[in-house]
Amino acid sequence: MNGRGGPSIVITGVGLVTPLGRCPDEVLRSMAAGETRAARPRGFDPGPFACHLCAEIPDFDGEQYVPEPKTLRLMNRDAQLAVAAARLALVDAGVEVGRTYPAEDIALYGATGLAGLPLAEVSRLVRESAGPDGHFDLSRFGDTALKRVRPVLAFKILNNMSICFVSIFTGI
């Protein structure tokens, strides 16, 4: 119990997937040395944005953390990064789900967005949803656009899918 009468929560492991490294010691060493990975992005033109720099993780390979190729194809990059970070956090904590702690005693908490979704994945949906004036048309979205995209797109655009995949691949 904490000082307020509620249960105590302890963070025992950290999972990092960053341009500076994959473990806390490596990231801290890189930061202490003044290293940065901020640069112009290679995958898109940053011209329209106020900041023309980002910190990409070019060497990330989702297959290291998601060994099922079919499922990997359903996941956007955000979900792959979340699964990797969760697995690294469990290793860092020394937790084996179901052995160290029952799965039902471990919680997942996360907040996600659509930052990693490539435009090519949704361009047809956007194009087919436009009315004659070029603006979004809810009727066209429901009647036409959704019928012309791959059904698995939902696995990539639902904002809770990262946490869902973490749950699946960690057994929590």
C-alpha positions as CSV (number, residue, x, y, z in Angstrom):
1,M,0.0,0.0,0.0
2,N,1.2,3.5,-0.7
3,G,0.9,6.5,1.6
4,R,-2.6,7.3,0.1
5,G,-4.1,3.9,1.0
6,G,-4.0,2.6,-2.5
7,P,-1.9,-0.2,-3.9
8,S,1.7,0.4,-4.7
9,I,2.9,0.1,-8.3
10,V,6.4,-0.7,-9.1
11,I,8.0,-0.4,-12.5
12,T,10.6,-3.1,-12.6
13,G,11.7,-3.1,-16.3
14,V,12.3,-0.7,-19.1
15,G,11.9,-1.5,-22.8
16,L,13.5,0.9,-25.2
17,V,13.6,0.9,-28.9
18,T,15.3,4.1,-29.8
19,P,17.8,5.5,-32.3
20,L,20.3,5.6,-29.5
21,G,20.0,2.0,-28.4
22,R,17.9,-0.8,-27.1
23,C,18.9,-0.9,-23.4
24,P,18.9,1.8,-20.7
25,D,22.7,1.7,-20.3
26,E,23.4,2.1,-24.0
27,V,20.9,5.0,-24.3
28,L,22.3,6.7,-21.3
29,R,25.9,6.3,-22.6
30,S,24.9,7.8,-25.9
31,M,23.1,10.7,-24.3
32,A,26.1,11.4,-21.9
33,A,28.4,11.5,-24.9
34,G,26.2,14.1,-26.5
35,E,25.2,11.9,-29.4
36,T,22.1,12.6,-31.4
37,R,20.4,10.7,-34.2
38,A,18.2,13.7,-35.3
39,A,18.5,14.2,-39.0
40,R,16.4,14.9,-42.1
41,P,14.1,11.9,-42.7
42,R,14.9,9.5,-45.5
43,G,11.4,8.2,-46.0
44,F,9.5,11.4,-46.7
45,D,9.9,15.1,-47.5
46,P,9.7,17.1,-44.3
47,G,9.3,20.4,-46.3
48,P,5.6,21.0,-45.2
49,F,6.5,20.5,-41.5
50,A,7.8,23.2,-39.1
51,C,10.6,20.9,-38.0
52,H,12.7,19.2,-40.7
53,L,14.4,16.7,-38.4
54,C,13.4,13.4,-36.9
55,A,15.1,10.6,-35.1
56,E,14.5,7.5,-37.2
57,I,15.2,3.9,-36.1
58,P,16.6,2.6,-39.4
59,D,18.0,-0.6,-38.1
60,F,14.8,-1.9,-36.5
61,D,13.8,-5.4,-37.7
62,G,10.3,-6.4,-36.5
63,E,11.0,-10.0,-37.3
64,Q,13.3,-10.2,-34.3
65,Y,10.4,-9.6,-32.0
66,V,7.4,-10.9,-34.0
67,P,8.4,-14.3,-35.4
68,E,5.1,-14.9,-37.3
69,P,5.4,-13.5,-40.8
70,K,1.7,-13.4,-41.4
71,T,1.0,-11.5,-38.2
72,L,3.9,-9.2,-38.9
73,R,2.3,-8.1,-42.2
74,L,-0.8,-7.1,-40.3
75,M,1.1,-4.8,-38.0
76,N,2.1,-1.3,-38.6
77,R,5.5,-0.1,-37.5
78,D,4.1,1.4,-34.3
79,A,2.7,-2.0,-33.2
80,Q,6.0,-3.7,-34.0
81,L,7.9,-1.1,-31.9
82,A,5.4,-1.6,-29.1
83,V,5.8,-5.3,-29.1
84,A,9.6,-5.0,-29.1
85,A,9.6,-2.5,-26.3
86,A,7.3,-4.7,-24.2
87,R,9.4,-7.8,-24.7
88,L,12.5,-5.9,-23.8
89,A,10.8,-4.5,-20.6
90,L,9.8,-8.0,-19.5
91,V,13.4,-9.2,-20.1
92,D,14.8,-6.2,-18.2
93,A,12.4,-6.9,-15.3
94,G,13.2,-10.6,-15.3
95,V,9.5,-11.3,-15.6
96,E,8.2,-14.4,-17.4
97,V,4.5,-14.1,-17.9
98,G,2.7,-17.0,-16.3
99,R,5.8,-18.1,-14.4
100,T,7.1,-15.1,-12.4
101,Y,3.6,-13.5,-12.2
102,P,0.3,-14.8,-13.4
103,A,-0.7,-13.0,-16.6
104,E,-3.8,-11.6,-14.9
105,D,-1.6,-9.8,-12.4
106,I,0.2,-7.8,-15.1
107,A,-1.3,-4.7,-16.7
108,L,-0.7,-3.1,-20.0
109,Y,-1.1,0.7,-20.4
110,G,-0.4,2.6,-23.5
111,A,-1.3,5.5,-25.7
112,T,-0.9,5.3,-29.4
113,G,-1.6,7.2,-32.6
114,L,-1.2,6.7,-36.3
115,A,2.2,8.3,-36.7
116,G,3.7,5.2,-38.4
117,L,1.1,4.5,-41.0
118,P,2.4,5.0,-44.5
119,L,0.2,7.2,-46.8
120,A,0.1,4.3,-49.4
121,E,-1.9,2.3,-46.9
122,V,-4.7,4.8,-46.6
123,S,-4.5,6.8,-49.9
124,R,-7.2,4.7,-51.6
125,L,-9.5,5.1,-48.6
126,V,-9.0,8.8,-48.6
127,R,-9.5,9.1,-52.4
128,E,-12.6,7.0,-52.4
129,S,-14.1,9.0,-49.5
130,A,-13.9,12.3,-51.3
131,G,-17.1,13.8,-52.6
132,P,-17.4,15.7,-55.9
133,D,-16.1,18.8,-54.2
134,G,-13.0,17.0,-52.9
135,H,-14.1,17.1,-49.2
136,F,-14.7,14.1,-47.0
137,D,-18.1,12.5,-47.6
138,L,-19.2,10.2,-44.8
139,S,-21.7,8.4,-47.1
140,R,-19.0,7.7,-49.7
141,F,-16.7,6.5,-46.9
142,G,-19.2,3.9,-45.7
143,D,-20.8,3.0,-49.0
144,T,-17.8,2.9,-51.3
145,A,-14.4,3.5,-49.7
146,L,-14.5,0.8,-47.1
147,K,-15.5,-1.8,-49.7
148,R,-12.5,-1.0,-51.8
149,V,-9.7,-1.4,-49.3
150,R,-8.2,-4.5,-47.9
151,P,-10.1,-5.6,-44.7
152,V,-6.8,-6.0,-42.8
153,L,-6.3,-2.3,-42.9
154,A,-8.3,-2.1,-39.7
155,F,-5.4,-3.9,-37.9
156,K,-3.1,-1.1,-38.9
157,I,-5.3,2.0,-38.3
158,L,-7.2,1.1,-35.0
159,N,-5.4,3.1,-32.3
160,N,-5.6,0.2,-29.8
161,M,-3.9,-2.4,-32.0
162,S,-0.4,-1.8,-30.6
163,I,-1.6,-2.7,-27.1
164,C,-3.6,-5.6,-28.6
165,F,-0.5,-7.1,-30.3
166,V,1.6,-6.6,-27.1
167,S,-1.1,-8.6,-25.2
168,I,-1.0,-11.3,-27.8
169,F,2.7,-11.7,-28.1
170,T,3.5,-11.4,-24.4
171,G,0.6,-13.5,-23.1
172,I,-0.7,-10.7,-20.9
